[in-house]
Amino acid sequence: MDLRQPHRLRGNPGLLRDAAAHRVEFRTRDAGSCWRGGIAMSVRAVLFDLDGTLVQTREASWRVFAKTNAALALGINTQAEFFRLLEDNMFHGLQKHCGDDRRANEAAQHFLELLQREYNPDLVPGMADVIRAFAGSCSLAVISSNSVATIRRILDRENLTHCFSHVFGGDVEQDKRACVRRFLSDRSYMVNRNCSPAYREGHEPEAPSADQIALITDTVGDIRHAVECGIRAIGVAWGMHAEQQLLAAGAEFVAVWPQELVAHLLPGGFASSSCSIAPAAEAGSITPCSGCSCGCQDNDVADAAAERRRRRMAATAMLDQRVSCGIDRPREEENVGAPVGSGAVDKILLASLRRLQGGGRPALR
């Protein structure tokens, strides 16, 4: 079936439904899974909105858009008017407001260019762990009106880039419904990345059902589009629109805290499949690095700090021994080139300690 044809959507009640029926259907299912024929179906793909969902955007986005409004005299002069523009898809909202596709495209392009240069919002506290929890078992995507370059910059900054299998920016696809339909019609979008640069090779996933895909967002426009496509619509209360607005638009659930997303969609919670949690090592064994590019399992810094700590302790113990035994300096210098493990200490460090000792016993930490 060609999912791009509107008349085909209208003819399939599974892909186009009203908000109330959609919400009731999903609320009657288990909170952690979907049901098809009495069998629990876990969520297999999670599509995240960026602004207001993954990052805090209410003030940051308005400050940037205010410059576009001033430059092009759009007449959107308050933050409240800007938020109303986002009740629909931003690009559709601009077209409705401007009444002229050329002017709307000019405004959108101006705004996207400013976002690339000036937009640097903070990640919502706790969302990094939520992303990694889903990345262990789901195909993740960002679907945003923002540009791909802006999304990349934010994810790079947070070391989350390789947690996501796909990114659809507004400069790639302006209609989020089209992005959802790609997931529904092409099973290759379900290939997981497991927080590594490479995609899983040899993975032949089954085609997904609509109830195995969830869109997580903070706007009523996105909720309505998820409902229209028949996938699970999950709201977050910390973004653009209030909980009751999101529920009225058809959200099956609205999270108040980021961790509720995990509780609602992942039966195992922050399970061992999360790329932020290393598997438990057996006693005496060495657990190899899993290659997670998020940086969550990188022990190099900790190992280096432990080595420095060990060397300081060895130097302190050796100095205490020499001072208490009255060992002269020529005797000390005979072993300064030996390795620390054999009882000697680093030559430069020992020389520094002797200089400090000349003015009194050094206070080593």
C-alpha positions as CSV (number, residue, x, y, z in Angstrom):
1,M,0.0,0.0,0.0
2,D,1.3,3.4,-0.9
3,L,1.2,5.3,2.4
4,R,1.8,8.6,0.8
5,Q,-1.7,8.6,-0.8
6,P,-4.2,10.4,1.5
7,H,-7.2,8.4,0.1
8,R,-5.5,5.2,1.0
9,L,-5.1,6.5,4.6
10,R,-8.7,7.4,4.8
11,G,-9.6,3.9,3.7
12,N,-7.5,2.2,6.4
13,P,-8.9,2.9,9.9
14,G,-5.7,1.6,11.4
15,L,-3.8,4.6,9.9
16,L,-6.3,7.4,10.4
17,R,-8.5,7.6,13.5
18,D,-10.0,10.1,15.9
19,A,-8.1,11.1,19.1
20,A,-10.6,9.7,21.6
21,A,-10.7,6.2,20.0
22,H,-6.9,6.1,19.7
23,R,-6.4,7.1,23.3
24,V,-8.9,4.6,24.7
25,E,-7.4,1.7,22.6
26,F,-3.9,2.2,23.9
27,R,-4.9,2.9,27.5
28,T,-6.7,-0.5,27.7
29,R,-3.4,-2.2,26.9
30,D,-0.6,-3.0,29.3
31,A,1.4,0.1,30.1
32,G,4.7,-1.6,29.1
33,S,3.6,-3.4,26.0
34,C,1.1,-3.5,23.1
35,W,-1.2,-6.4,22.4
36,R,-1.9,-8.1,19.1
37,G,-3.9,-11.3,19.2
38,G,-3.4,-11.7,22.9
39,I,0.4,-11.6,22.6
40,A,2.4,-8.8,24.2
41,M,4.2,-6.7,21.6
42,S,7.1,-4.5,22.8
43,V,7.8,-1.1,21.3
44,R,10.5,-1.5,18.7
45,A,11.0,2.0,17.5
46,V,10.9,5.3,19.4
47,L,10.7,8.5,17.5
48,F,11.7,11.6,19.6
49,D,10.8,15.1,18.9
50,L,13.8,17.4,19.7
51,D,12.7,20.8,20.8
52,G,10.8,20.7,24.1
53,T,11.1,17.0,24.4
54,L,14.8,16.2,24.4
55,V,16.0,19.8,25.0
56,Q,14.6,22.7,26.9
57,T,13.4,25.1,24.3
58,R,10.6,27.5,25.5
59,E,12.9,30.5,26.0
60,A,15.7,29.5,23.6
61,S,13.6,29.0,20.5
62,W,11.5,32.2,21.1
63,R,14.6,34.3,21.4
64,V,15.8,33.1,18.0
65,F,12.4,33.3,16.3
66,A,11.9,36.9,17.5
67,K,14.8,37.8,15.3
68,T,13.2,36.2,12.3
69,N,9.9,37.9,13.1
70,A,11.6,41.3,13.3
71,A,13.6,40.8,10.1
72,L,10.6,39.7,8.0
73,A,7.8,41.6,9.8
74,L,5.7,38.5,10.3
75,G,3.5,40.0,12.9
76,I,4.1,37.1,15.4
77,N,5.1,39.5,18.2
78,T,4.6,37.5,21.4
79,Q,5.8,34.2,22.8
80,A,2.2,33.0,23.1
81,E,1.6,33.7,19.4
82,F,4.7,31.7,18.6
83,F,3.6,28.8,20.7
84,R,0.2,28.8,18.9
85,L,2.1,28.6,15.6
86,L,3.6,25.3,16.9
87,E,0.2,23.7,17.7
88,D,0.5,22.5,14.1
89,N,3.7,21.5,12.3
90,M,5.8,24.7,12.3
91,F,6.1,24.8,8.5
92,H,2.3,24.3,8.1
93,G,1.7,26.9,10.8
94,L,3.9,29.5,8.9
95,Q,2.0,28.7,5.7
96,K,-1.3,29.3,7.4
97,H,-0.1,32.5,9.0
98,C,1.6,34.0,6.0
99,G,-1.0,32.8,3.4
100,D,1.8,32.7,0.9
101,D,4.1,29.7,0.4
102,R,7.0,31.8,-0.9
103,R,7.0,34.1,2.2
104,A,6.5,31.1,4.5
105,N,9.5,29.3,3.0
106,E,11.6,32.5,3.4
107,A,10.6,32.7,7.0
108,A,11.4,29.0,7.7
109,Q,14.8,29.3,5.9
110,H,15.7,32.4,7.9
111,F,14.7,30.7,11.2
112,L,16.6,27.5,10.4
113,E,19.8,29.4,9.5
114,L,19.6,31.4,12.8
115,L,19.0,28.1,14.7
116,Q,22.2,26.6,13.2
117,R,24.3,29.6,14.4
118,E,22.6,30.6,17.7
119,Y,20.5,27.8,19.1
120,N,22.2,25.8,21.9
121,P,19.6,24.5,24.4
122,D,20.3,22.3,27.4
123,L,19.2,18.7,27.4
124,V,16.3,18.0,29.6
125,P,17.7,16.6,32.9
126,G,17.6,12.8,32.9
127,M,16.9,12.4,29.2
128,A,20.4,11.1,28.4
129,D,19.8,8.0,30.5
130,V,16.3,7.6,29.0
131,I,17.8,7.7,25.5
132,R,20.4,5.1,26.4
133,A,17.8,2.8,28.0
134,F,15.8,2.7,24.8
135,A,18.9,2.5,22.6
136,G,19.6,-1.0,24.0
137,S,16.5,-2.5,22.5
138,C,14.9,-0.1,20.1
139,S,15.6,1.7,16.9
140,L,15.7,5.4,17.8
141,A,15.1,8.4,15.6
142,V,14.9,12.2,16.0
143,I,12.1,13.8,14.0
144,S,12.3,17.6,14.2
145,S,11.5,20.8,12.4
146,N,15.0,21.8,13.2
147,S,17.9,21.3,10.8
148,V,20.0,18.2,10.7
149,A,23.1,20.2,11.4
150,T,21.6,21.7,14.5
151,I,20.4,18.2,15.7
152,R,23.9,16.8,15.0
153,R,25.6,19.6,17.0
154,I,23.4,19.0,20.1
155,L,23.7,15.2,20.0
156,D,27.5,15.5,19.5
157,R,27.7,17.8,22.5
158,E,25.8,15.3,24.7
159,N,27.7,12.2,23.3
160,L,24.4,10.7,22.1
161,T,24.9,10.8,18.4
162,H,25.3,7.1,17.8
163,C,22.3,6.2,20.0
164,F,20.1,7.2,17.1
165,S,19.6,5.2,14.0
166,H,18.0,8.0,12.0
167,V,17.6,11.7,12.1
168,F,14.9,13.6,10.1
169,G,15.4,17.4,10.2
170,G,13.1,20.0,8.7
171,D,15.6,20.5,5.9
172,V,15.1,16.8,5.0
173,E,11.4,16.2,5.6
174,Q,9.0,18.9,6.7
175,D,6.0,16.6,7.4
176,K,6.6,14.3,10.3
177,R,3.8,12.0,9.1
178,A,6.0,11.2,6.1
179,C,8.8,10.2,8.5
180,V,6.4,7.9,10.4
181,R,5.2,6.3,7.2
182,R,8.8,5.5,6.2
183,F,9.1,3.4,9.4
184,L,5.8,1.7,8.7
185,S,6.6,0.8,5.1
186,D,10.3,0.0,5.3
187,R,11.5,-2.6,7.8
188,S,15.1,-1.6,7.4
189,Y,14.4,1.4,9.6
190,M,14.0,-1.0,12.5
191,V,17.7,-2.0,12.4
192,N,19.2,-1.0,15.8
193,R,22.5,0.8,16.2
194,N,23.2,-0.1,19.9
195,C,25.1,3.2,20.4
196,S,27.9,2.2,17.9
197,P,28.9,4.0,14.7
198,A,28.0,0.8,12.7
199,Y,24.5,-0.5,12.1
200,R,23.9,-4.1,13.1
201,E,24.9,-6.3,10.1
202,G,22.9,-9.3,9.1
203,H,19.9,-8.0,11.1
204,E,16.7,-8.8,9.2
205,P,13.9,-7.3,11.3
206,E,10.2,-8.1,10.7
207,A,8.1,-5.3,9.3
208,P,6.7,-3.4,12.3
209,S,3.1,-2.9,13.2
210,A,1.9,0.6,14.1
211,D,1.5,-0.2,17.7
212,Q,5.3,-1.1,17.9
213,I,6.2,2.5,17.0
214,A,5.9,5.4,19.5
215,L,6.3,9.1,18.9
216,I,7.4,11.1,22.0
217,T,6.6,14.8,21.8
218,D,5.6,18.0,23.6
219,T,3.2,19.5,21.0
220,V,-0.4,18.8,20.2
221,G,0.3,19.0,16.5
222,D,2.8,16.1,16.7
223,I,0.3,14.1,18.8
224,R,-2.4,14.6,16.2
225,H,-0.1,13.4,13.4
226,A,0.9,10.3,15.4
227,V,-2.8,9.5,16.0
228,E,-3.5,10.0,12.3
229,C,-0.7,7.5,11.4
230,G,-2.0,5.0,14.0
231,I,1.2,4.8,16.0
232,R,1.5,5.3,19.8
233,A,1.4,9.0,20.8
234,I,3.3,9.8,24.0
235,G,3.4,13.3,25.5
236,V,5.8,15.0,27.8
237,A,4.6,17.7,30.3
238,W,7.8,19.8,30.4
239,G,7.6,21.2,26.9
240,M,5.4,23.5,24.8
241,H,1.9,22.3,25.6
242,A,0.2,21.3,28.9
243,E,-0.7,17.8,29.9
244,Q,-4.5,18.3,29.3
245,Q,-3.9,19.7,25.9
246,L,-1.8,16.7,24.9
247,L,-4.4,14.2,26.3
248,A,-7.2,16.0,24.4
249,A,-5.2,15.7,21.2
250,G,-5.0,12.0,21.6
251,A,-1.9,11.2,23.7
252,E,-2.3,7.7,25.4
253,F,0.0,8.9,28.2
254,V,1.8,12.1,29.3
255,A,5.0,11.8,31.2
256,V,5.7,14.3,34.1
257,W,9.2,13.0,34.6
258,P,11.6,11.6,31.9
259,Q,11.8,8.3,33.8
260,E,8.1,7.7,33.3
261,L,8.8,7.1,29.6
262,V,11.0,4.1,30.5
263,A,8.4,2.8,33.0
264,H,5.6,3.2,30.4
265,L,7.3,1.7,27.4
266,L,10.0,-0.6,28.6
267,P,8.8,-3.5,30.8
268,G,12.3,-4.1,32.2
269,G,13.0,-0.5,33.0
270,F,16.7,0.5,33.0
271,A,17.7,-3.0,32.1
272,S,21.0,-4.5,31.2
273,S,20.3,-3.8,27.6
274,S,20.8,-0.1,28.2
275,C,24.0,1.1,26.6
276,S,24.7,3.1,29.8
277,I,24.9,0.0,32.0
278,A,27.8,-2.4,31.6
279,P,27.1,-6.1,32.1
280,A,28.1,-7.4,35.5
281,A,31.5,-9.0,35.5
282,E,32.3,-12.3,37.1
283,A,34.8,-12.3,40.0
284,G,38.3,-12.2,38.7
285,S,37.3,-11.6,35.1
286,I,38.1,-8.6,32.9
287,T,35.1,-7.1,31.2
288,P,36.0,-5.8,27.7
289,C,34.8,-2.4,26.5
290,S,31.6,-2.8,24.5
291,G,32.5,-0.1,22.1
292,C,29.7,2.2,23.2
293,S,30.5,5.6,21.7
294,C,28.4,7.4,24.2
295,G,31.4,7.5,26.5
296,C,29.4,5.8,29.3
297,Q,31.8,2.8,29.5
298,D,35.1,4.5,29.0
299,N,37.4,3.7,31.9
300,D,40.6,5.3,30.6
301,V,40.2,8.4,32.8
302,A,39.5,6.4,35.9
303,D,42.4,4.1,35.2
304,A,44.8,7.0,34.8
305,A,43.6,8.6,38.0
306,A,44.1,5.3,39.9
307,E,47.6,4.9,38.5
308,R,48.5,8.5,39.7
309,R,47.1,7.7,43.1
310,R,49.1,4.6,43.4
311,R,52.3,6.4,42.4
312,R,51.7,9.1,45.0
313,M,51.1,6.6,47.7
314,A,54.3,4.7,46.8
315,A,56.3,7.8,46.8
316,T,54.9,8.9,50.2
317,A,55.6,5.5,51.7
318,M,59.2,5.4,50.4
319,L,59.9,8.9,51.6
320,D,58.6,8.0,55.1
321,Q,60.8,4.9,55.2
322,R,63.9,6.8,54.2
323,V,63.4,9.6,56.6
324,S,62.7,7.2,59.5
325,C,65.7,5.0,58.7
326,G,68.1,7.9,58.1
327,I,69.1,6.8,54.7
328,D,71.5,9.2,53.0
329,R,70.9,10.8,49.6
330,P,73.6,9.0,47.7
331,R,72.0,5.7,48.7
332,E,68.6,7.0,47.5
333,E,69.9,7.9,44.0
334,E,71.1,4.3,43.3
335,N,67.5,3.0,42.8
336,V,65.7,6.0,41.3
337,G,65.6,4.4,37.8
338,A,63.9,1.2,39.0
339,P,60.2,0.7,38.4
340,V,57.7,1.7,41.1
341,G,56.6,-1.8,41.6
342,S,60.1,-2.8,42.8
343,G,60.2,-0.3,45.6
344,A,61.7,2.7,43.9
345,V,60.0,5.9,42.9
346,D,60.0,8.2,40.0
347,K,63.3,10.2,40.0
348,I,61.8,13.6,39.3
349,L,59.0,13.1,41.9
350,L,61.6,12.0,44.6
351,A,63.8,15.0,43.8
352,S,60.8,17.3,44.2
353,L,60.0,15.7,47.6
354,R,63.5,16.2,48.8
355,R,63.4,19.9,47.9
356,L,60.2,20.2,49.9
357,Q,61.7,18.3,52.8
358,G,64.4,21.0,53.2
359,G,61.8,23.4,54.5
360,G,60.1,20.8,56.8
361,R,58.2,17.6,56.3
362,P,55.9,17.9,53.2
363,A,52.1,17.5,53.6
364,L,51.3,14.9,51.0
365,R,47.7,14.3,49.8
